Amino acid sequence: QRKNPFSSEERLASKPAHTHRGDPTYGRPPEGSRTEQRGKDAHSHVGKEVEQLCLIIRRTGEVGEDGHVSVTFGQLFETYVTISNKVVGILLRARKHGLVHFEGEMLWQGKDDDVVITLL
């Protein structure tokens, strides 16, 4: 890049030094950068969608004998798809954070309509 006539010296100086696997900044955007801000915004947006999904499950589901609210995937899909087209992705994220439970790795519309999703 130093030989490239279109690269400015200040742009080259602003690039961080290379990091290595053990470094806590490895694989992370530079602090204060627009990339870091976009990542934070995306994380916040997904968190809000997970919250909204849990509220929808609570509203549309039925309380079982164990006290947990459950809903079938088909019913949840029909309700939530009008809000967002990322139903399965948000369900997977909610399960990763221990908020919901369902059997199987992935849920497919039509095929898995009877799978029970439990709000933990």
C-alpha positions as CSV (number, residue, x, y, z in Angstrom):
1,Q,0.0,0.0,0.0
2,R,2.9,2.4,0.6
3,K,3.7,2.3,-3.2
4,N,0.0,2.8,-4.1
5,P,-0.5,6.5,-5.2
6,F,-4.1,6.4,-4.1
7,S,-3.3,5.5,-0.5
8,S,-2.8,8.4,1.9
9,E,-0.1,8.3,4.6
10,E,-2.6,9.0,7.4
11,R,-4.8,6.1,6.4
12,L,-1.7,3.8,6.6
13,A,-0.8,5.2,10.0
14,S,-4.3,4.7,11.3
15,K,-4.2,0.9,10.7
16,P,-3.7,-1.1,13.8
17,A,-0.8,-3.4,14.2
18,H,-1.6,-7.1,13.5
19,T,-2.9,-9.0,16.5
20,H,-2.4,-12.7,17.3
21,R,-4.8,-15.3,18.7
22,G,-4.0,-14.7,22.3
23,D,-4.6,-11.0,22.1
24,P,-7.9,-9.9,23.5
25,T,-8.5,-7.6,20.5
26,Y,-8.0,-10.4,18.0
27,G,-10.9,-10.8,15.6
28,R,-12.5,-7.5,16.9
29,P,-13.0,-4.3,15.0
30,P,-10.9,-1.3,16.2
31,E,-12.4,0.4,19.2
32,G,-14.6,3.4,18.3
33,S,-14.8,2.4,14.7
34,R,-18.0,2.5,12.6
35,T,-17.6,-1.3,12.2
36,E,-17.7,-1.7,16.0
37,Q,-20.8,0.5,16.2
38,R,-22.6,-1.5,13.5
39,G,-21.9,-4.7,15.4
40,K,-23.3,-3.2,18.6
41,D,-26.4,-2.0,16.8
42,A,-27.0,-5.4,15.2
43,H,-26.6,-7.1,18.6
44,S,-29.1,-4.8,20.2
45,H,-31.6,-5.3,17.3
46,V,-31.4,-9.1,17.6
47,G,-31.8,-8.8,21.4
48,K,-35.0,-6.8,20.9
49,E,-36.3,-9.4,18.4
50,V,-35.6,-12.2,20.9
51,E,-37.5,-10.3,23.6
52,Q,-40.4,-9.8,21.2
53,L,-40.5,-13.5,20.3
54,C,-40.7,-14.4,24.0
55,L,-43.6,-12.0,24.5
56,I,-45.4,-13.5,21.5
57,I,-44.9,-17.0,22.9
58,R,-46.2,-15.9,26.3
59,R,-49.3,-14.3,24.7
60,T,-50.2,-17.1,22.3
61,G,-49.0,-20.1,24.3
62,E,-50.7,-22.1,27.0
63,V,-49.4,-22.7,30.5
64,G,-48.6,-26.3,31.1
65,E,-48.6,-28.4,34.3
66,D,-45.0,-27.5,34.9
67,G,-45.8,-23.8,34.8
68,H,-44.0,-23.1,31.5
69,V,-45.7,-21.6,28.6
70,S,-45.7,-23.7,25.4
71,V,-46.8,-23.2,21.8
72,T,-46.5,-25.2,18.6
73,F,-44.1,-24.1,15.9
74,G,-46.9,-23.8,13.4
75,Q,-48.9,-21.5,15.6
76,L,-45.9,-19.4,16.5
77,F,-44.9,-19.2,12.8
78,E,-48.3,-18.0,11.7
79,T,-48.3,-15.3,14.4
80,Y,-44.7,-14.2,14.3
81,V,-44.2,-14.2,10.5
82,T,-46.2,-11.0,10.2
83,I,-43.7,-9.3,12.5
84,S,-40.5,-10.7,11.1
85,N,-39.4,-13.2,8.5
86,K,-36.5,-14.5,10.7
87,V,-38.6,-16.7,13.0
88,V,-36.3,-19.7,13.0
89,G,-33.1,-17.7,13.3
90,I,-34.5,-15.8,16.3
91,L,-35.7,-19.0,17.8
92,L,-32.2,-20.5,17.5
93,R,-30.7,-17.4,19.1
94,A,-33.3,-17.6,22.0
95,R,-32.4,-21.3,22.5
96,K,-28.7,-20.5,22.5
97,H,-29.4,-18.0,25.4
98,G,-31.5,-20.6,27.3
99,L,-34.8,-18.7,26.9
100,V,-36.7,-21.4,24.9
101,H,-36.5,-25.2,24.4
102,F,-37.5,-27.3,21.4
103,E,-36.5,-30.7,20.0
104,G,-34.3,-30.9,16.9
105,E,-31.6,-28.8,15.4
106,M,-33.7,-26.8,13.0
107,L,-37.4,-26.2,12.4
108,W,-39.0,-26.3,9.0
109,Q,-42.4,-24.8,8.1
110,G,-45.0,-27.5,7.4
111,K,-42.8,-30.4,8.5
112,D,-42.3,-29.3,12.1
113,D,-45.6,-27.5,12.7
114,D,-46.4,-29.8,15.6
115,V,-43.0,-29.3,17.5
116,V,-43.6,-27.8,20.9
117,I,-41.6,-24.7,21.8
118,T,-41.4,-24.1,25.6
119,L,-40.6,-20.7,27.1
120,L,-38.1,-21.2,29.9
